Amino acid sequence: MEQSNPNFEKYVFVCTNERPNGERVSCGGSFCGTELSEKLKDSVKAAGQAGRIRVSKTKCLDVCEEGPNVLIYPDNVWLKHVGLADIPAILEKLGIKP
């Protein structure tokens, strides 16, 4: 094992988990998690911050009923019930002026 410092200043984890129909709701399938991840990543890139902030898709964060869910690390900020209209507010939390 080798240890190193993170490559990015901030990491944004967006749940995109999907489940089969008839199962518990999911951020990616029942809500807009997948689209949110893509648009947020595009917004960070358009702001010229892709070298500082990494937007990553993640699987289940186990609070699907409150989805879509976003976790900002290392700030330890958990955002729930996020929608596409919240992207400007998320960018502000990341220090990006939309």
DRENLO-856726 format. One record per atom (N, C-alpha, C): residue in one letter; x, y, z. Coordinates in pm, whole numbers, plus 50000, padded with zeros to 5 digits. Each point is the difference from the previous one (the first is absolute). Last residue first. Example, Ala and Ser with C-alpha at 12.3 -4.5 7.8 and 13.67 -1.06 7.14 Angstrom:
BEGIN
S512854977550708;S500825011950006;S499235010950073;A500294942849993;A499115011950000;A500905012050000;
END
This chain:
BEGIN
P478415312349018;P499324995649876;P499735011449903;K503984991850372;K498915009649973;K499344995849869;I502804969750371;I499895004049859;I498825009549987;G501474974050396;G500805012049979;G500025004849856;L497454963650212;L501324995849955;L500935011949975;K495455005850119;K500604992750113;K501424995449966;E497495019949656;E500385010050101;E500654993350121;L498204972049670;L501215006749950;L500495010450100;I495904979950086;I501094990550025;I501325006249955;A496115024149906;A500275000350144;A501144990450036;P498455000749547;P500695012550037;P500345000950149;I497494961549853;I501405000249955;I500695013250032;D495244985450070;D500915002650113;D501475000949957;A496214988349713;A499965014350030;A500955003850114;L499294954349877;L500835006949901;L500055015150026;G499024970950428;G499455000249865;G500945007549907;V499814973150525;V500645009149905;V499324998849864;H499534979550472;H498885005449922;H500515010249899;K503644994750348;K498974990349965;K498845007149931;L505605004450170;L498855006849942;L498994989349957;W504615006950338;W499074990549940;W498805007849952;V505445009150151;V498685006049975;V499174989749925;N504905001950154;N499024992050074;N498615006249993;D504445012649795;D499165009250078;D499014992850089;P503514984349664;P500084997050142;P499135008950088;Y497694984549629;Y501114996350087;Y501225008449964;I494284994849925;I501185008049968;I501064997250105;L495294974849791;L500935001350112;L501215007849953;V494474989049854;V501325005049960;V500835001650126;N494994975549802;N500915003850107;N501365003849944;P494414997449825;P501384996249983;P500885005950111;G496714981350213;G500825002949884;G499415010149905;E498744975550429;E500295014250012;E500765005049878;E498874954250060;E498715006850008;E500175015350012;C503824970050004;C499395001949869;C498695007950003;V504114987650290;V498925009050041;V499195003749875;D504134972649997;D499054994250093;D499015009750063;L503465001949635;L500425006450125;L499044996450113;C501314977249482;C499105002950111;C500695006150123;K502865004649564;K498854991150020;K499315003850131;T502765035749692;T500184989750102;T498754991450003;K502935039449678;K498794992150024;K500324990050109;S502615047949948;S500014985649977;S498634994050026;V503175048449928;V498634995250016;V499994985349960;R503995036550166;R499664987649929;R498564996150032;I503515046350009;I498804993350054;I499674988049913;R503785027049898;R499935002250145;R498894991850065;G500895002249525;G501274996050058;G500035001050151;A496255014349736;A500114985549995;A501334994950056;Q497945046349933;Q500404994850131;Q500184984950003;G498255034849662;G501454998850002;G500554994450130;A495335006549839;A500525010450089;A501534999550010;A497624967249754;A499785012849932;A500545011750083;K500094956450191;K500955001049888;K499875013649931;V496904989950332;V501325001750062;V501075001749892;S495674990149854;S500055013550058;S501355002950064;D499074956449832;D500145009549889;D500145014350053;K499064966650313;K501354998249948;K500285009849887;L495664998450167;L500885006050099;L501464999049954;K496724978749740;K499895014749988;K500925007150100;E499774952250014;E500535004649871;E500005015249989;S498014980050383;S501444997649998;S500635005649872;L495305000650035;L500615009750090;L501534998749999;E497444967949771;E500035012849927;E500675010950083;T499384958850213;T500904998249886;T500145013049921;G496904998750371;G501414998950039;G500974999149883;C494865007850077;C500845004949890;C501504998850028;F495944966150190;F500245014450003;F500975003749888;S498694955150061;S498775006650041;S500115015249993;G503824972549881;G498834995149928;G498725007550031;G504275010550209;G500205000049856;G498764996149922;C500025000250481;C500375013449954;C500125000749848;S496624964950237;S501445002049987;S500295013649941;V495894965750273;V500375010849909;V501525001349995;R497984951650114;R500145013050064;R500415010649897;E497914959749760;E500835000650119;E499985014250056;G497764989149597;G499344992950108;G500824999550128;N502575005449538;N498635004550029;N499394991550110;P505335002349999;P498914995049914;P498655005750043;R504315029850098;R499484987050044;R498924995349903;E504565037650042;E498724996049943;E499624986250052;N503585045950113;N499604986050016;N498634997549938;T503065039850046;T499344996549875;T499504985550004;C502085044050333;C499464986549991;C499254998249869;V504225032450113;V498585000749965;V499494985849983;F504435029150223;F499464986849970;F498495001349978;V504655032149998;V498545000550008;V499474986549954;Y504905024150195;Y499344989149929;Y498505001250022;K504755034150033;K498674995650045;K499514988849910;E504415015249950;E499715007450123;E498674995650060;F503184966849697;F499055011149988;F499765006450136;N502864961849936;N500315008049881;N499155012649990;P501604973250468;P498985000249895;P500425009249885;N503854976250286;N499015010550020;N498964999549887;S502554954950154;S500335012849939;S498915010050033;Q502104944850096;Q499155011250040;Q500475012749931;E500194942849927;E500725012549992;E499035011350034;M500674941950043;M499165011750000;M500895012450000;
END
